[in-house]
Amino acid sequence: MMKFTSLLMEVLFPGGGVSLKTSEYSRVARIFYKKALKTNDKGDYFPVWGTCLGHQELTYLTSGKNLLVKLKTENISLPLNFTTAAKDSRMFQNFPDDLLQKLATEPLTAHFHKRSVSIKNFRKNEKLTNFYKVLTTNTDGKIEFASTMEGAESVGAPEVEHPGEKKYLEEPAPFSQ
């Protein structure tokens, strides 16, 4: 495994529906997460991206706890609520202003999940607050949750929305006009 991971440049933890603690997904994710931390500690940048379940897995691996709360965000598209940290983030710093404006005002990000890390739980957990910066949030109408985070030092760009999902199958996406 070490020889194989030395050939990697980054890792993606995709979405899915398995246990954060006991699945094969979680076992393999833990191996790559630890490898990424060691690589970054040596000064080599090794990015990790987590979408949906991957986002949840990264928060579990970082905090050591399952901090997920139930949400009503299945099959819904939402605009992003950008935090002050987003402007200078590696993820959003080079986005064109018009795209950021559309992401903030139009429901362009797809959500297909029942659980996520609430901002309340995020702020209560010192390991998460020391490791990640919340870049965007969303709400299900009652609970505010972290939808995009970035590793404060190096590893990790977890996001809960699904950037690859096509909401507009028969008409062009609003940002392509």
Secondary structure, DSSP 8 states (H G I E B T S, - for coil): -HHHHHT-S-EEE----S-TTTSHHHHHHHHHHHHHHHHHHTT----EEEETHHHHHHHHHHHSS--EEEEEEEEEEE--EE-TTTTTSTTTTTS-HHHHHHHHHS--EEEEEEEEEBHHHHHH-HHHHHHEEEEEEEESSS-EEEEEEEESSSS-EEESSBTT--S-SSS--GGG-
